[in-house]
Amino acid sequence: ARQSQVARSFFGPFGEQEGEPQKQDGRQPVYGGPEDLFNKARPLPQQAEMFGEQIWYDVELGMNLGLGITPMGEGPGEGVAVRIAPEGAAMDLMREVVADPKFKKMWIQEGDELLAIEGESTEGSEERTVEIIRKVKSDPNKQTVKLTLARKKTAPIMVVFPNGTYGLCPRLTKLKRVAESSGFESGCTCENGMCGKCWFRDSKTGEVYVLPLNVPGVVPSLWRKAGELGLQPGQGEYETWIPLRLERAPEAYEREFATEGVRREKINKRLQERGYDPI
């Protein structure tokens, strides 16, 4: 708790000057509104819908699907999850999403549930899924396959680093570990954000992420605004249907530490006026 308090106070509202309103950037209509502050979310792509705690979506892939399947439970009918092969149409779709920030379609992630193929339900059965796939692939005139899948709202987040390296990671994994496992060399040499090389910005929303301190599944500004009571389950969550694209933000680091220096001077002046030693 003490560590969280220090992180919130020292790495306070990034880029904000004391006594001034928050800068109006691309984040504000999404995360900064006064109503339902911690539950704002960006809209789903057109081919996706929200059903309870899942996102149901459609994709159309070439016949070389590049997918494997695995049962989700111990018994039949409990669901079929997908695995992504290193090559194939599913991986091509993922690479297209990573390469193009303007791409606004769902992609298939490892662990998504396969609900239907060409409109035929898999019935949560591995055997039924294999049967449908064989039938579809036996059609010589078939060029593409329509798949319907489901992804949990709390599914892992796709994180894209500045050099195009990307990784699918659990929502509460520190971003520094994500960078390391993805092969991205951030240059960070600290565990507290002090080195300056670990400061990044979400290119879409303007949110600042410090790799050793922040996780991909929680929006940093909302985490700070929640205070010591913390976010409740479901609040301030990053959307699993949008890749988190990070770009370096050295200016945010410099501005924060310049602001921190001004705050420290004010505090020391008040302490000296009262006869206390400066900090």
LUMGU-166519 format. One line per 3 residues: their letters; for each residue z negated, x, y of C-alpha. Coordinates in Angstrom, 1 decimal, decimal comma, m for minus. Example, Ala and Ser with C-alpha at 12.3 -4.5 7.8 and 13.67 -1.06 7.14 Angstrom:
% LUMGU-166519
AS> m7,8 12,3 m4,5 ~ m7,1 13,7 m1,1
//
This chain:
% LUMGU-166519
ARQ> 0,0 0,0 0,0 ~ m0,9 2,9 2,3 ~ 2,5 4,5 1,6
SQV> 4,3 1,2 2,4 ~ 2,3 0,9 5,7 ~ 3,3 4,4 6,8
ARS> 7,0 3,8 5,8 ~ 7,1 0,6 7,8 ~ 5,4 2,0 10,9
FFG> 7,1 5,4 11,0 ~ 10,6 4,3 9,9 ~ 10,2 1,2 12,0
PFG> 13,1 m1,0 13,1 ~ 15,9 1,6 13,1 ~ 17,7 1,9 16,3
EQE> 15,5 m0,5 18,3 ~ 13,8 0,6 21,5 ~ 10,3 m0,4 22,1
GEP> 10,1 m3,8 23,9 ~ 13,8 m4,4 23,6 ~ 15,5 m7,1 21,5
QKQ> 17,3 m6,0 18,3 ~ 20,8 m4,7 18,8 ~ 23,4 m7,4 18,1
DGR> 25,6 m6,0 15,3 ~ 27,3 m7,4 12,3 ~ 24,0 m7,9 10,5
QPV> 22,6 m10,5 12,9 ~ 24,5 m13,7 11,8 ~ 23,6 m12,8 8,2
YGG> 20,1 m11,5 8,2 ~ 18,7 m11,8 11,7 ~ 18,8 m15,5 12,4
PED> 15,5 m17,3 13,2 ~ 15,9 m20,0 10,5 ~ 15,1 m19,2 6,9
LFN> 15,0 m15,5 7,9 ~ 14,3 m14,0 4,5 ~ 16,7 m16,2 2,5
KAR> 19,9 m15,6 4,4 ~ 22,9 m14,8 2,2 ~ 26,6 m14,2 2,8
PLP> 29,1 m16,7 1,3 ~ 30,4 m16,3 m2,2 ~ 34,1 m15,5 m2,8
QQA> 36,3 m18,5 m3,2 ~ 36,5 m18,3 m7,0 ~ 32,7 m18,3 m7,4
EMF> 30,0 m20,9 m7,4 ~ 26,2 m20,8 m7,5 ~ 24,6 m22,6 m10,4
GEQ> 20,8 m22,3 m10,3 ~ 20,0 m18,6 m10,6 ~ 23,5 m17,6 m11,7
IWY> 26,9 m17,1 m10,0 ~ 29,7 m18,5 m12,1 ~ 33,1 m17,0 m11,3
DVE> 36,7 m16,7 m12,5 ~ 38,9 m13,7 m12,8 ~ 42,4 m13,2 m14,1
LGM> 43,1 m10,0 m16,0 ~ 46,1 m8,5 m17,8 ~ 46,3 m8,7 m21,5
NLG> 44,7 m5,2 m21,9 ~ 41,3 m6,6 m21,0 ~ 39,3 m3,4 m21,6
LGI> 36,3 m5,5 m22,5 ~ 33,8 m5,4 m25,3 ~ 31,3 m8,1 m26,2
TPM> 27,8 m8,1 m27,4 ~ 25,4 m11,0 m28,3 ~ 22,7 m11,7 m25,7
GEG> 20,1 m13,0 m28,0 ~ 19,0 m12,7 m31,6 ~ 20,7 m15,8 m32,8
PGE> 24,1 m17,5 m32,6 ~ 24,9 m19,5 m29,5 ~ 22,5 m17,6 m27,2
GVA> 25,3 m16,1 m25,0 ~ 27,9 m13,3 m25,1 ~ 27,6 m10,4 m22,6
VRI> 30,5 m8,1 m21,7 ~ 30,8 m4,4 m21,8 ~ 33,4 m2,5 m19,7
APE> 35,7 0,0 m21,4 ~ 36,6 3,2 m19,5 ~ 40,2 2,0 m19,2
GAA> 41,7 m1,4 m19,1 ~ 42,2 m4,4 m16,8 ~ 38,5 m4,9 m16,2
MDL> 38,0 m1,3 m15,0 ~ 41,2 m1,5 m12,9 ~ 39,7 m4,5 m11,1
MRE> 36,4 m2,7 m10,5 ~ 38,3 0,3 m9,1 ~ 40,3 m2,0 m6,8
VVA> 37,1 m3,5 m5,5 ~ 35,5 0,0 m4,9 ~ 38,6 1,3 m3,2
DPK> 39,3 m1,6 m0,8 ~ 36,4 m2,8 1,5 ~ 38,5 m5,9 2,4
FKK> 38,8 m7,0 m1,2 ~ 36,9 m10,3 m1,5 ~ 37,0 m11,2 m5,1
MWI> 34,5 m11,0 m7,9 ~ 34,7 m8,2 m10,4 ~ 33,3 m8,0 m13,9
QEG> 30,0 m6,1 m14,3 ~ 28,4 m4,8 m17,5 ~ 26,1 m7,5 m18,7
DEL> 27,8 m10,5 m17,2 ~ 27,9 m13,4 m19,5 ~ 31,3 m14,6 m20,8
LAI> 31,4 m18,4 m20,6 ~ 35,0 m19,4 m21,2 ~ 38,5 m17,9 m21,9
EGE> 41,5 m19,9 m20,6 ~ 39,1 m22,8 m20,1 ~ 37,8 m22,8 m23,7
STE> 34,1 m22,4 m24,0 ~ 32,8 m19,4 m26,0 ~ 29,8 m21,6 m26,9
GSE> 27,7 m18,5 m26,5 ~ 29,0 m17,3 m29,8 ~ 30,4 m13,9 m30,6
ERT> 32,5 m15,3 m33,4 ~ 33,9 m18,1 m31,2 ~ 34,8 m15,6 m28,5
VEI> 36,7 m13,3 m30,9 ~ 38,5 m16,4 m32,3 ~ 39,7 m17,5 m28,8
IRK> 40,7 m13,9 m27,8 ~ 42,8 m13,6 m30,9 ~ 44,5 m16,9 m30,3
VKS> 45,3 m16,0 m26,7 ~ 46,7 m12,5 m27,6 ~ 48,9 m14,0 m30,3
DPN> 51,0 m15,8 m27,6 ~ 53,9 m13,5 m26,9 ~ 54,6 m15,1 m23,6
KQT> 51,1 m14,6 m22,3 ~ 50,8 m12,1 m19,4 ~ 47,3 m12,7 m18,1
VKL> 44,1 m14,2 m19,2 ~ 41,7 m16,3 m17,2 ~ 38,0 m15,6 m17,8
TLA> 35,0 m17,5 m16,6 ~ 31,8 m15,5 m16,4 ~ 28,2 m15,8 m15,1
RKK> 26,1 m13,2 m13,3 ~ 22,4 m13,4 m12,5 ~ 21,5 m13,4 m8,8
TAP> 19,1 m10,6 m9,7 ~ 21,8 m8,5 m11,5 ~ 22,3 m4,8 m10,7
IMV> 24,0 m3,9 m7,4 ~ 27,3 m2,0 m7,1 ~ 26,6 0,9 m4,7
VFP> 29,6 2,8 m3,2 ~ 29,0 6,2 m1,6 ~ 31,1 7,8 1,2
NGT> 33,2 9,9 m1,1 ~ 34,2 6,9 m3,3 ~ 31,6 7,7 m6,0
YGL> 30,0 4,4 m7,2 ~ 27,3 3,3 m9,6 ~ 25,9 0,1 m10,9
CPR> 22,1 0,3 m10,6 ~ 19,0 m1,8 m11,0 ~ 17,9 m3,5 m7,8
LTK> 14,6 m1,6 m7,4 ~ 15,8 1,9 m8,2 ~ 15,4 4,3 m5,2
LKR> 18,9 5,1 m3,8 ~ 18,3 8,8 m4,0 ~ 18,1 8,5 m7,8
VAE> 21,2 6,3 m7,8 ~ 23,1 9,0 m5,8 ~ 22,0 11,6 m8,3
SSG> 23,0 9,6 m11,4 ~ 26,4 8,7 m9,8 ~ 27,2 12,4 m9,1
FES> 27,1 12,0 m5,3 ~ 25,7 15,0 m3,4 ~ 23,9 13,6 m0,5
GCT> 22,3 17,0 0,5 ~ 18,9 15,3 0,7 ~ 16,0 17,7 0,1
CEN> 13,0 15,4 0,8 ~ 11,2 12,4 m0,6 ~ 10,3 10,9 2,8
GMC> 13,4 10,7 4,9 ~ 12,5 13,7 7,1 ~ 15,4 16,0 6,2
GKC> 17,9 13,7 8,0 ~ 20,6 14,1 5,3 ~ 19,5 11,0 3,5
WFR> 20,1 8,5 6,3 ~ 23,0 6,1 5,6 ~ 24,2 2,8 6,9
DSK> 25,7 m0,2 5,2 ~ 29,2 m0,2 6,7 ~ 29,4 m4,0 6,6
TGE> 26,1 m5,1 8,1 ~ 24,7 m2,1 10,0 ~ 21,5 m1,9 7,9
VYV> 20,1 1,6 7,6 ~ 19,1 2,9 4,2 ~ 17,0 6,0 3,7
LPL> 17,8 7,2 0,2 ~ 14,3 8,3 m0,9 ~ 12,7 5,2 0,6
NVP> 15,0 2,3 0,1 ~ 16,4 0,4 m2,9 ~ 19,7 m1,4 m3,1
GVV> 18,3 m4,8 m4,0 ~ 16,2 m5,4 m0,9 ~ 17,5 m5,6 2,7
PSL> 15,6 m2,9 4,6 ~ 15,2 m4,8 7,9 ~ 13,8 m7,9 6,1
WRK> 11,4 m5,7 4,1 ~ 10,0 m4,3 7,3 ~ 9,8 m7,7 9,0
AGE> 7,8 m9,1 6,0 ~ 4,9 m6,8 7,0 ~ 2,1 m5,9 4,6
LGL> 2,2 m9,3 2,9 ~ 5,5 m8,3 1,5 ~ 8,6 m10,3 0,4
QPG> 8,2 m13,1 m2,0 ~ 10,4 m13,3 m5,1 ~ 13,9 m14,3 m4,0
QGE> 13,4 m13,3 m0,4 ~ 15,4 m10,6 1,4 ~ 17,5 m9,9 m1,7
YET> 20,9 m8,1 m1,4 ~ 23,7 m10,2 m2,7 ~ 24,9 m9,1 m6,1
WIP> 28,5 m10,3 m5,4 ~ 29,0 m7,8 m2,6 ~ 29,2 m4,0 m3,1
LRL> 26,7 m2,0 m1,0 ~ 29,0 0,5 0,8 ~ 27,1 3,4 2,4
ERA> 28,3 5,7 5,1 ~ 26,3 8,6 6,7 ~ 24,3 7,7 9,7
PEA> 23,0 10,9 11,4 ~ 22,9 9,1 14,8 ~ 20,3 6,6 13,3
YER> 18,1 9,5 12,2 ~ 18,3 11,2 15,6 ~ 17,7 8,0 17,5
EFA> 14,7 7,1 15,4 ~ 13,1 10,5 15,8 ~ 13,8 10,5 19,5
TEG> 12,2 7,1 19,8 ~ 9,3 8,3 17,6 ~ 8,8 11,2 20,0
VRR> 8,6 8,9 23,0 ~ 6,1 6,6 21,2 ~ 4,0 9,6 20,2
EKI> 3,9 10,8 23,8 ~ 2,7 7,4 25,0 ~ 0,0 7,3 22,3
NKR> m1,2 10,9 23,1 ~ m1,4 10,1 26,8 ~ m3,6 7,1 26,1
LQE> m5,8 9,1 23,8 ~ m6,2 11,9 26,4 ~ m7,1 9,3 29,0
RGY> m9,9 8,2 26,8 ~ m11,0 11,7 25,9 ~ m9,6 11,9 22,4
DPI> m7,6 14,7 20,9 ~ m3,8 14,1 20,6 ~ m2,2 13,4 17,3
//
